[in-house]
Amino acid sequence: MLPKKIYDRKIKLNLENTIITGPKGVGKTFLVFHFLKDFSGNYKYIDFSDYREKDFDFSGYDLVIFDNFDFSVEIPEITTFIITDKKYELSNFKHIELKGLDFEEFFSFDNTQSITHSFDKFLKTGNFPRSIFLEDYFKEEYLKEVFELLPYNKEILKFFFSHIGEKLTLYQIYQILKKRIKISKDSFYKTTSELIEKKIIYEVNKYNSPKSPKKFYSYNFAFKNILTNRKNLLLTFENIVFLELKENEVFYKDSLSFYIPEKNLGLLVMPFGSEEMVYEKTKKIKDIEKLQIITISNEFEIENKNFEVEVIPFWQWRFAE
């Protein structure tokens, strides 16, 4: 049965063999439900997380949907949608890698008319599509449920989700974790590589310094709120901004939250940056053509003779593209 509320995502499905990958909670199944709203053919849906006996007779169907697919059965000859959190490439299949909602999508789903109020909800709720439709209490419970369902060492996950945006080496993280839990170096590095590969966490290197400490971000910034009392609006906001970036290569510098070499563009994330604070920060920055300072609501002009400076609220920066 299709859910009552299904909203448009930016990514659309067509009737063609498609594999949809992405971490738990980002809306892979809802993307298929959206397609089915207007689909007039016959389809068969099989959820491989349901252990009941399954019927694999596909005669008379125009479309087959394999949810939570484990690649344990042969893929049929008819058009097939495969939903999985596994990293997998199939010949003759279009590949869609789905992420959580960006703020533009969240705002279009949200009933709030005020962009600033909608952003406040986004900050607290996170970017999972389902979270929007839950009562406030259940939103936190849903995040906890997704966290528990992620099939990885929970202490490793908790560390990365709780320390978003902090500058750390993997060796430093391992040294901290091995004092808390029994874990081998090989197991830690293997798990971390898989988390990065599946884009559950993102790794950002320092520009021209790959051996320096890295910054790590979560695929849903709201996990931090349920895992630690160490609130840090700056780093949470930085995670939000990072997830909105579309460039393939993103780095950081000592003086910049993010640096995008192909545009020679620097970004500073300053939730409540004042003119004086911003001016002091810009004095330490060099070798860029343009600087964007992303705030939550502040907007003002700063003169700089070396590069262009734009101080812009997050929502305006996001919708300017």
Residue frames relative to the residue before (quaternion, step in Angstrom):
aa qw qx qy qz dx dy dz
M 1.0000 0.0000 0.0000 0.0000 0.00 0.00 0.00
L 0.4084 -0.7225 0.5027 0.2421 3.59 -0.82 0.97
P 0.5214 -0.6235 0.4713 0.3424 3.61 -1.07 0.64
K 0.5951 -0.6053 0.3985 0.3473 3.58 -1.18 0.61
K 0.7752 0.2688 -0.1445 0.5531 3.57 1.03 -0.75
I 0.1415 0.7571 -0.6267 0.1186 3.56 -0.65 1.14
Y 0.1269 -0.8203 0.5569 0.0295 3.56 -0.59 1.16
D 0.6144 -0.5731 0.4069 0.3585 3.54 -1.25 0.51
R 0.1951 -0.7027 0.6684 0.1463 3.51 -1.15 0.79
K 0.6199 -0.5379 0.4042 0.4037 3.57 -1.23 0.29
I 0.6843 0.4336 -0.2673 0.5218 3.57 1.14 -0.67
K 0.1281 -0.7968 0.5884 0.0493 3.59 -0.90 0.92
L 0.3521 -0.7154 0.5623 0.2193 3.55 -1.22 0.54
N 0.1657 -0.7342 0.6465 0.1244 3.54 -1.25 0.56
L 0.5860 -0.5728 0.4282 0.3811 3.57 -1.24 0.32
E 0.4504 0.6230 -0.5056 0.3917 3.54 0.16 1.35
N 0.6454 -0.5125 0.3821 0.4181 3.57 -1.16 0.48
T 0.0855 0.8129 -0.5626 0.1237 3.58 -0.60 1.15
I 0.1399 -0.7436 0.6458 0.1024 3.54 -1.06 0.82
I 0.1455 -0.7942 0.5888 0.0359 3.55 -0.76 1.12
T 0.0230 -0.8169 0.5752 -0.0345 3.55 -0.51 1.20
G 0.3273 0.7197 -0.5741 0.2127 3.52 -1.30 0.41
P 0.6292 -0.5563 0.3815 0.3861 3.59 -1.20 0.43
K 0.6779 -0.4836 0.3645 0.4168 3.55 -1.30 0.27
G 0.8064 0.3405 -0.2441 0.4174 3.53 -1.11 0.81
V 0.5919 0.6255 -0.3726 0.3459 3.62 1.18 -0.32
G 0.6272 -0.5915 0.3294 0.3850 3.63 1.22 -0.05
K 0.2515 0.7989 -0.5161 0.1795 3.61 1.12 0.52
T 0.6933 0.4616 -0.2792 0.4778 3.60 0.87 -0.93
F 0.6365 0.5278 -0.3349 0.4517 3.60 1.01 -0.75
L 0.5869 0.5652 -0.3693 0.4470 3.59 1.11 -0.62
V 0.6573 0.4848 -0.2969 0.4947 3.58 1.03 -0.80
F 0.6224 0.5381 -0.3415 0.4543 3.61 0.96 -0.79
H 0.6253 0.5366 -0.3406 0.4528 3.58 1.02 -0.77
F 0.6402 0.5126 -0.3203 0.4741 3.58 0.98 -0.82
L 0.6856 0.5148 -0.2896 0.4256 3.59 0.91 -0.92
K 0.4901 0.6720 -0.4296 0.3517 3.62 1.19 -0.42
D 0.8045 0.2469 -0.0953 0.5318 3.57 0.93 -0.95
F 0.4807 0.6676 -0.4365 0.3643 3.59 1.25 0.25
S 0.2333 -0.8203 0.5131 0.0973 3.58 -0.62 1.15
G 0.5806 0.6049 -0.3739 0.3965 3.60 1.24 -0.16
N 0.5790 -0.5518 0.4584 0.3875 3.54 -1.34 -0.19
Y 0.0187 -0.8090 0.5875 -0.0072 3.55 -0.87 0.91
K 0.2180 -0.7496 0.6103 0.1347 3.54 -1.28 0.48
Y 0.1583 -0.7987 0.5790 0.0420 3.55 -0.77 1.11
I 0.0035 0.7896 -0.6126 0.0356 3.58 -0.80 1.03
D 0.1760 -0.7807 0.5952 0.0721 3.55 -0.78 1.12
F 0.3008 -0.7999 0.4964 0.1523 3.58 -0.46 1.20
S 0.5709 0.5509 -0.4027 0.4565 3.60 1.26 0.07
D 0.5868 0.5171 -0.3556 0.5117 3.57 1.36 -0.10
Y 0.2942 -0.8198 0.4718 0.1370 3.56 -0.47 1.20
R 0.4421 0.6780 -0.4771 0.3423 3.60 1.20 0.11
E 0.6443 -0.5312 0.3822 0.3957 3.57 -1.21 0.54
K 0.2359 -0.7990 0.5455 0.0916 3.55 -0.94 0.93
D 0.3533 -0.7101 0.5745 0.2020 3.53 -1.19 0.68
F 0.1156 -0.8239 0.5542 0.0261 3.57 -0.56 1.18
D 0.3935 0.6672 -0.5166 0.3649 3.57 1.07 0.76
F 0.0812 -0.8462 0.5267 -0.0036 3.57 -0.41 1.25
S 0.3521 0.7412 -0.5022 0.2730 3.59 1.20 0.29
G 0.7943 0.2858 -0.2334 0.4826 3.56 -0.98 0.91
Y 0.6371 0.5178 -0.3341 0.4630 3.59 1.26 0.02
D 0.3668 -0.7276 0.5449 0.1978 3.54 -1.19 0.70
L 0.7962 0.1170 -0.0218 0.5932 3.55 1.22 -0.51
V 0.1259 -0.7601 0.6335 0.0706 3.56 -1.08 0.82
I 0.1319 -0.7805 0.6085 0.0567 3.57 -0.98 0.90
F 0.1012 -0.7752 0.6230 0.0264 3.56 -0.71 1.14
D 0.0910 -0.8049 0.5860 0.0219 3.58 -0.39 1.24
N 0.8176 0.1041 -0.1385 0.5491 3.57 -1.07 0.84
F 0.1450 0.8488 -0.4968 0.1083 3.55 1.11 0.76
D 0.2006 -0.8002 0.5585 0.0867 3.57 -0.93 0.95
F 0.4521 -0.7245 0.4181 0.3097 3.59 1.33 0.24
S 0.3938 0.7341 -0.4596 0.3079 3.56 1.14 0.70
V 0.7455 0.2952 -0.1990 0.5634 3.61 1.25 -0.20
E 0.6013 -0.5675 0.4222 0.3716 3.55 -1.24 0.39
I 0.4417 -0.6849 0.5138 0.2680 3.55 -1.01 0.84
P 0.4473 -0.7219 0.4528 0.2714 3.64 -0.73 0.99
E 0.6266 -0.5667 0.4008 0.3545 3.54 -1.32 0.32
I 0.6357 0.5263 -0.3490 0.4439 3.62 1.12 -0.47
T 0.7134 -0.4459 0.3113 0.4419 3.58 -1.28 0.28
T 0.0538 -0.8232 0.5636 -0.0425 3.55 -0.82 1.08
F 0.1822 -0.7169 0.6617 0.1228 3.53 -1.12 0.83
I 0.0955 -0.7822 0.6144 0.0384 3.59 -0.83 1.00
I 0.1141 -0.7803 0.6143 0.0283 3.55 -0.80 1.10
T 0.2014 0.7884 -0.5522 0.1814 3.58 -0.64 1.09
D 0.3529 -0.7016 0.5613 0.2612 3.55 -1.22 0.41
K 0.5032 0.6391 -0.4231 0.3992 3.56 1.30 0.20
K 0.4393 -0.6561 0.5407 0.2901 3.58 -1.12 0.65
Y 0.2136 0.7975 -0.5231 0.2114 3.57 -0.33 1.21
E 0.1556 -0.7666 0.6179 0.0792 3.56 -1.02 0.86
L 0.0593 -0.7921 0.6075 0.0089 3.59 -0.91 0.95
S 0.4460 -0.6627 0.5236 0.2964 3.57 -0.96 0.82
N 0.8131 0.2181 -0.2062 0.4988 3.57 -1.14 0.74
F 0.6338 0.4725 -0.3523 0.5009 3.58 1.21 0.49
K 0.3864 -0.6607 0.5892 0.2589 3.54 -1.05 0.81
H 0.2256 -0.7849 0.5652 0.1165 3.59 -0.96 0.82
I 0.0538 -0.7712 0.6343 0.0097 3.57 -0.82 1.07
E 0.1361 -0.7709 0.6189 0.0643 3.56 -0.76 1.08
L 0.1556 -0.8412 0.5163 0.0406 3.55 -0.26 1.31
K 0.1703 -0.7498 0.6318 0.0980 3.53 -1.14 0.78
G 0.6663 -0.4578 0.3812 0.4485 3.55 -1.30 -0.01
L 0.7062 -0.4384 0.3329 0.4453 3.55 -1.32 0.06
D 0.2944 -0.6680 0.6331 0.2575 3.54 -1.12 0.62
F 0.7022 -0.4937 0.2838 0.4273 3.59 -1.20 0.29
E 0.5973 0.5653 -0.3671 0.4346 3.60 1.06 -0.66
E 0.6643 0.4811 -0.2986 0.4879 3.58 0.97 -0.85
F 0.6312 0.5419 -0.3308 0.4456 3.59 0.94 -0.89
F 0.6749 0.4988 -0.2942 0.4573 3.57 0.89 -0.96
S 0.6601 0.4965 -0.3166 0.4664 3.60 1.02 -0.73
F 0.6540 0.4920 -0.3090 0.4845 3.61 1.17 -0.54
D 0.6633 0.5479 -0.2987 0.4130 3.55 1.04 -0.87
N 0.4436 -0.6999 0.4962 0.2593 3.56 -1.08 0.75
T 0.5088 0.6606 -0.4170 0.3617 3.58 1.26 -0.24
Q 0.3578 -0.7484 0.5202 0.2033 3.56 -0.91 0.89
S 0.6642 0.4938 -0.2971 0.4762 3.57 1.18 -0.52
I 0.4411 -0.6970 0.4988 0.2661 3.59 -0.80 1.01
T 0.6619 0.5069 -0.3234 0.4477 3.60 0.91 -0.83
H 0.6530 0.4909 -0.3192 0.4803 3.60 1.00 -0.76
S 0.6319 0.5276 -0.3277 0.4637 3.56 1.03 -0.77
F 0.6451 0.5107 -0.3281 0.4642 3.59 0.99 -0.75
D 0.6029 0.5484 -0.3568 0.4565 3.60 1.04 -0.71
K 0.6586 0.4957 -0.3004 0.4798 3.58 1.01 -0.83
F 0.6221 0.5496 -0.3237 0.4540 3.57 1.03 -0.85
L 0.6466 0.5368 -0.3028 0.4495 3.56 0.98 -0.93
K 0.7308 0.4199 -0.2305 0.4864 3.59 0.97 -0.86
T 0.7282 0.4754 -0.2338 0.4348 3.55 0.97 -0.95
G 0.3744 -0.6970 0.5211 0.3200 3.56 0.94 -0.90
N 0.6036 -0.6316 0.3975 0.2805 3.54 -1.32 -0.01
F 0.4193 0.6797 -0.5008 0.3336 3.62 1.12 0.49
P 0.5131 -0.6706 0.4299 0.3197 3.64 -0.76 0.96
R 0.6716 0.5252 -0.3194 0.4137 3.59 0.87 -0.89
S 0.5873 0.6198 -0.3704 0.3656 3.59 1.07 -0.70
I 0.5880 0.6114 -0.3666 0.3822 3.58 1.08 -0.71
F 0.7593 0.4227 -0.2042 0.4506 3.57 0.96 -0.88
L 0.5820 0.5824 -0.3698 0.4305 3.59 1.28 0.06
E 0.5553 -0.5566 0.4900 0.3765 3.55 -1.26 0.44
D 0.6910 -0.5219 0.2967 0.4027 3.58 -1.12 0.68
Y 0.6565 0.5185 -0.3250 0.4410 3.60 0.88 -0.89
F 0.7164 0.4665 -0.2601 0.4488 3.58 0.89 -0.94
K 0.5223 0.6230 -0.4218 0.4015 3.59 1.20 -0.35
E 0.6767 0.4677 -0.2899 0.4892 3.57 0.93 -0.88
E 0.6449 0.5178 -0.3213 0.4612 3.57 1.00 -0.79
Y 0.6316 0.5288 -0.3316 0.4598 3.58 1.05 -0.73
L 0.6264 0.5246 -0.3330 0.4707 3.59 1.00 -0.80
K 0.6492 0.5081 -0.3142 0.4708 3.59 0.96 -0.85
E 0.6390 0.5336 -0.3200 0.4522 3.57 1.02 -0.83
V 0.6628 0.4903 -0.3051 0.4766 3.60 0.92 -0.91
F 0.6256 0.5412 -0.3378 0.4490 3.58 0.97 -0.84
E 0.6841 0.4837 -0.2870 0.4644 3.60 0.90 -0.90
L 0.6761 0.5040 -0.2942 0.4499 3.59 1.10 -0.64
L 0.5293 0.6134 -0.4264 0.4021 3.59 1.18 -0.34
P 0.3424 -0.8083 0.4471 0.1719 3.61 -0.52 1.17
Y 0.4998 0.6273 -0.4387 0.4052 3.55 0.73 1.09
N 0.6806 -0.4544 0.3753 0.4354 3.54 -1.30 0.29
K 0.4060 -0.7661 0.4451 0.2237 3.56 -0.51 1.20
E 0.6280 0.5300 -0.3557 0.4453 3.61 1.06 -0.58
I 0.6295 0.5115 -0.3348 0.4796 3.60 1.06 -0.69
L 0.6462 0.5141 -0.3120 0.4698 3.56 0.93 -0.92
K 0.6635 0.5213 -0.3081 0.4393 3.55 0.85 -1.01
F 0.6446 0.5219 -0.3356 0.4466 3.58 0.95 -0.82
F 0.6977 0.4696 -0.2918 0.4555 3.60 0.74 -0.99
F 0.6852 0.4840 -0.2935 0.4583 3.60 0.91 -0.89
S 0.6961 0.4769 -0.2728 0.4621 3.59 1.10 -0.67
H 0.7570 0.3550 -0.1809 0.5179 3.60 1.20 -0.46
I 0.1520 0.8146 -0.5431 0.1356 3.58 1.07 0.72
G 0.8401 0.2429 -0.1787 0.4509 3.53 -1.10 0.81
E 0.5625 0.5921 -0.4038 0.4123 3.61 1.23 -0.15
K 0.4302 -0.7031 0.5065 0.2531 3.59 -1.12 0.68
L 0.1874 0.7840 -0.5557 0.2035 3.55 -0.44 1.29
T 0.3566 -0.6713 0.5891 0.2740 3.56 -1.20 0.46
L 0.6072 -0.5420 0.4180 0.4036 3.57 -1.21 0.39
Y 0.6106 0.5499 -0.3557 0.4452 3.59 1.05 -0.68
Q 0.6377 0.5195 -0.3262 0.4659 3.61 0.97 -0.81
I 0.6563 0.5086 -0.3118 0.4619 3.58 0.94 -0.89
Y 0.6435 0.5204 -0.3214 0.4602 3.57 0.95 -0.87
Q 0.6557 0.5180 -0.3153 0.4499 3.60 0.92 -0.88
I 0.6444 0.5036 -0.3199 0.4783 3.59 1.05 -0.72
L 0.7054 0.4872 -0.2734 0.4363 3.58 0.84 -1.00
K 0.6626 0.5258 -0.3322 0.4173 3.60 0.91 -0.78
K 0.5997 0.5308 -0.3635 0.4759 3.59 1.27 -0.21
R 0.6998 0.4561 -0.2576 0.4858 3.56 1.25 -0.44
I 0.8121 0.0963 -0.0024 0.5756 3.55 0.99 -0.86
K 0.5048 -0.6064 0.5101 0.3424 3.53 -1.29 0.33
I 0.2467 0.7647 -0.5490 0.2302 3.55 -0.40 1.24
S 0.3628 -0.7198 0.5480 0.2234 3.56 -1.01 0.80
K 0.6212 -0.5381 0.4116 0.3938 3.56 -1.23 0.45
D 0.6435 0.5300 -0.3261 0.4456 3.60 0.94 -0.87
S 0.6627 0.5054 -0.3039 0.4615 3.58 0.93 -0.89
F 0.6468 0.5223 -0.3159 0.4572 3.58 0.98 -0.85
Y 0.7047 0.4600 -0.2752 0.4648 3.59 0.81 -1.00
K 0.6257 0.5329 -0.3383 0.4582 3.59 1.06 -0.70
T 0.6637 0.4985 -0.2985 0.4711 3.58 0.93 -0.91
T 0.6580 0.5135 -0.3122 0.4537 3.58 0.92 -0.91
S 0.6379 0.5252 -0.3250 0.4600 3.60 0.98 -0.82
E 0.6666 0.4957 -0.3023 0.4675 3.57 0.99 -0.82
L 0.6300 0.5310 -0.3317 0.4594 3.59 1.01 -0.75
I 0.6627 0.4813 -0.2962 0.4914 3.59 1.04 -0.78
E 0.6473 0.5314 -0.3185 0.4441 3.57 0.93 -0.89
K 0.7461 0.3862 -0.2103 0.5000 3.59 0.95 -0.87
K 0.4174 -0.7551 0.4212 0.2797 3.56 1.37 0.19
I 0.2921 0.6998 -0.5676 0.3206 3.50 0.90 1.06
I 0.7406 0.0665 -0.0950 0.6618 3.52 1.25 -0.56
Y 0.2675 -0.7399 0.5978 0.1534 3.54 -1.26 0.54
E 0.2533 -0.7643 0.5825 0.1116 3.53 -1.08 0.88
V 0.0715 -0.7926 0.6053 0.0143 3.58 -0.80 1.01
N 0.2697 -0.7860 0.5429 0.1213 3.56 -0.68 1.16
K 0.5148 -0.5752 0.5236 0.3605 3.52 -1.30 0.36
Y 0.5511 -0.6474 0.4172 0.3211 3.56 -0.93 0.94
N 0.8563 0.0211 -0.0730 0.5109 3.56 -0.92 1.08
S 0.7117 0.3753 -0.2608 0.5335 3.58 1.15 0.55
P 0.0517 -0.8691 0.4914 0.0224 3.61 0.60 1.14
K 0.6650 0.4990 -0.3140 0.4585 3.62 1.17 -0.39
S 0.5108 0.6374 -0.4218 0.3935 3.59 1.28 -0.11
P 0.6710 -0.4570 0.3667 0.4544 3.62 -1.22 0.22
K 0.3306 -0.7432 0.5572 0.1668 3.54 -1.14 0.73
K 0.3171 -0.6842 0.6020 0.2625 3.54 -1.32 0.17
F 0.1709 -0.7908 0.5840 0.0669 3.56 -0.99 0.89
Y 0.1001 -0.7919 0.6016 0.0320 3.55 -1.05 0.85
S 0.4423 -0.7001 0.5083 0.2363 3.54 -1.21 0.65
Y 0.5275 -0.6234 0.4633 0.3442 3.57 -1.15 0.54
N 0.7476 0.1170 -0.1485 0.6367 3.58 1.32 -0.15
F 0.3761 -0.7789 0.4696 0.1768 3.53 -0.38 1.33
A 0.6077 0.5970 -0.3515 0.3883 3.63 1.17 -0.49
F 0.4737 0.6657 -0.4522 0.3578 3.63 1.19 -0.24
K 0.5914 0.6012 -0.3668 0.3928 3.58 1.01 -0.80
N 0.6615 0.5476 -0.3093 0.4085 3.59 0.96 -0.87
I 0.7320 0.4139 -0.2455 0.4823 3.59 1.07 -0.66
L 0.7069 0.4833 -0.2488 0.4525 3.59 1.24 -0.28
T 0.8112 0.1195 -0.0485 0.5704 3.59 1.15 -0.38
N 0.4098 -0.6797 0.5504 0.2592 3.52 -1.26 0.52
R 0.5144 0.6368 -0.4113 0.4009 3.57 1.33 -0.01
K 0.0657 -0.8281 0.5566 0.0089 3.56 0.30 1.25
N 0.0753 0.7749 -0.6240 0.0672 3.56 -1.02 0.80
L 0.2796 -0.8048 0.5034 0.1437 3.55 -0.04 1.33
L 0.6149 0.5639 -0.3590 0.4182 3.59 0.97 -0.79
L 0.7270 0.4351 -0.2602 0.4630 3.60 0.76 -1.01
T 0.6113 0.5243 -0.3520 0.4770 3.59 1.08 -0.62
F 0.6565 0.4994 -0.2987 0.4800 3.57 0.95 -0.89
E 0.6195 0.5394 -0.3318 0.4638 3.58 1.06 -0.76
N 0.6320 0.5257 -0.3211 0.4702 3.60 1.03 -0.80
I 0.6321 0.5310 -0.3235 0.4623 3.58 1.01 -0.85
V 0.6673 0.4963 -0.3001 0.4672 3.58 0.86 -0.97
F 0.6352 0.5397 -0.3355 0.4390 3.60 0.91 -0.88
L 0.6855 0.4967 -0.2933 0.4442 3.61 0.86 -0.91
E 0.6435 0.5182 -0.3203 0.4635 3.58 1.21 -0.40
L 0.5630 0.6132 -0.3918 0.3919 3.61 1.20 -0.37
K 0.2834 -0.7906 0.5271 0.1293 3.56 -0.89 0.95
E 0.5287 0.6627 -0.4037 0.3440 3.60 1.22 -0.30
N 0.5252 -0.6502 0.4571 0.3040 3.56 -1.14 0.66
E 0.7836 0.2487 -0.1275 0.5548 3.58 1.02 -0.78
V 0.0877 0.7748 -0.6148 0.1185 3.53 -0.55 1.25
F 0.0523 -0.7900 0.6107 -0.0116 3.58 -0.88 1.00
Y 0.2853 -0.7006 0.5921 0.2780 3.53 -1.31 -0.20
K 0.1963 -0.7314 0.6325 0.1625 3.53 -1.32 0.28
D 0.6722 -0.4800 0.3518 0.4405 3.59 -1.22 0.27
S 0.7608 0.3738 -0.1880 0.4961 3.56 1.04 -0.77
L 0.7441 0.3589 -0.1900 0.5305 3.60 1.28 -0.13
S 0.4998 -0.6218 0.5066 0.3271 3.58 -1.08 0.71
F 0.7904 -0.0438 0.0645 0.6076 3.56 0.96 -0.95
Y 0.1006 -0.7688 0.6287 0.0597 3.51 -1.24 0.61
I 0.1426 -0.7866 0.5993 0.0415 3.57 -0.87 1.06
P 0.3245 -0.8104 0.4511 0.1855 3.60 -0.06 1.30
E 0.6587 0.5413 -0.3383 0.3983 3.61 0.85 -0.88
K 0.7331 0.3417 -0.2158 0.5471 3.59 1.22 -0.43
N 0.2886 -0.7531 0.5115 0.2963 3.56 1.32 -0.27
L 0.3931 0.7226 -0.4399 0.3603 3.50 1.09 0.96
G 0.1600 -0.7714 0.6095 0.0887 3.55 -0.97 0.91
L 0.1328 -0.7729 0.6144 0.0869 3.54 -1.17 0.63
L 0.1076 -0.7517 0.6480 0.0589 3.52 -1.05 0.87
V 0.2056 -0.7695 0.5947 0.1095 3.56 -0.79 1.03
M 0.1260 0.7861 -0.5839 0.1586 3.55 -0.48 1.27
P 0.3270 -0.8010 0.4578 0.2047 3.61 0.08 1.25
F 0.8219 0.1025 -0.0219 0.5599 3.59 0.86 -0.96
G 0.1205 0.8490 -0.5051 0.0974 3.55 1.03 0.83
S 0.2356 -0.7472 0.6055 0.1400 3.58 -0.90 0.97
E 0.6786 -0.4830 0.3447 0.4330 3.59 -1.24 0.28
E 0.6586 0.5110 -0.3124 0.4555 3.59 0.95 -0.84
M 0.6564 0.5073 -0.3083 0.4656 3.59 0.92 -0.89
V 0.6631 0.5064 -0.3041 0.4598 3.56 0.91 -0.94
Y 0.6448 0.5306 -0.3270 0.4425 3.58 0.91 -0.88
E 0.6562 0.5104 -0.3062 0.4638 3.59 0.95 -0.87
K 0.6474 0.5213 -0.3147 0.4583 3.59 1.01 -0.81
T 0.6769 0.5174 -0.3064 0.4246 3.59 0.88 -0.91
K 0.5848 0.5957 -0.3761 0.4020 3.62 1.14 -0.51
K 0.6939 0.4719 -0.2677 0.4735 3.61 1.19 -0.49
I 0.6368 0.5550 -0.3142 0.4333 3.57 1.28 -0.17
K 0.0817 0.7865 -0.6083 0.0690 3.55 -1.04 0.81
D 0.7949 0.3507 -0.2458 0.4299 3.55 -1.40 0.12
I 0.5983 0.4801 -0.4279 0.4779 3.58 0.88 0.94
E 0.4600 -0.6705 0.5050 0.2895 3.56 -1.27 0.35
K 0.8083 0.0442 0.0097 0.5870 3.55 1.08 -0.74
L 0.1499 -0.7652 0.6210 0.0798 3.55 -1.15 0.73
Q 0.1090 -0.7584 0.6400 0.0581 3.55 -0.93 0.98
I 0.1386 -0.7734 0.6160 0.0566 3.56 -0.81 1.06
I 0.1734 -0.8170 0.5476 0.0505 3.56 -0.41 1.28
T 0.0602 -0.7913 0.6083 -0.0121 3.55 -0.70 1.16
I 0.5861 -0.5423 0.4371 0.4140 3.57 -1.27 0.02
S 0.8372 -0.0316 0.0404 0.5446 3.60 0.89 -0.84
N 0.5843 0.6146 -0.3780 0.3715 3.63 1.15 -0.39
E 0.0327 0.7764 -0.6280 0.0421 3.52 -1.17 0.72
F 0.2575 0.7399 -0.5871 0.2040 3.57 -0.76 1.05
E 0.4985 -0.6604 0.4800 0.2916 3.57 -1.31 0.17
I 0.0804 -0.7667 0.6363 0.0290 3.53 -1.12 0.83
E 0.2899 -0.7563 0.5631 0.1638 3.57 -0.84 0.97
N 0.0934 0.7689 -0.6286 0.0702 3.56 -1.04 0.85
K 0.3764 -0.7690 0.4748 0.2037 3.58 -0.70 1.06
N 0.6781 0.5228 -0.2860 0.4302 3.61 1.21 -0.39
F 0.7994 -0.0371 0.0440 0.5980 3.60 1.11 -0.58
E 0.5827 -0.5771 0.4483 0.3555 3.52 -1.30 0.41
V 0.1212 -0.7910 0.5978 0.0482 3.57 -0.98 0.89
E 0.0265 -0.7787 0.6268 -0.0096 3.54 -0.96 0.96
V 0.1208 -0.7632 0.6325 0.0532 3.58 -0.76 1.09
I 0.0897 0.8393 -0.5106 0.1638 3.54 -0.40 1.26
P 0.4799 -0.6507 0.4972 0.3148 3.62 -0.98 0.79
F 0.6615 -0.5490 0.3447 0.3772 3.56 -1.11 0.73
W 0.6982 0.4816 -0.3014 0.4355 3.59 0.71 -1.03
Q 0.6541 0.5032 -0.3173 0.4672 3.59 1.03 -0.76
W 0.6209 0.5292 -0.3237 0.4792 3.58 1.06 -0.80
R 0.6884 0.5007 -0.2903 0.4371 3.56 0.90 -0.94
F 0.7521 0.3912 -0.2198 0.4827 3.60 0.92 -0.88
A 0.4982 0.6651 -0.4244 0.3597 3.59 1.27 -0.04
E 0.6027 0.5872 -0.3629 0.4004 3.60 1.15 -0.50
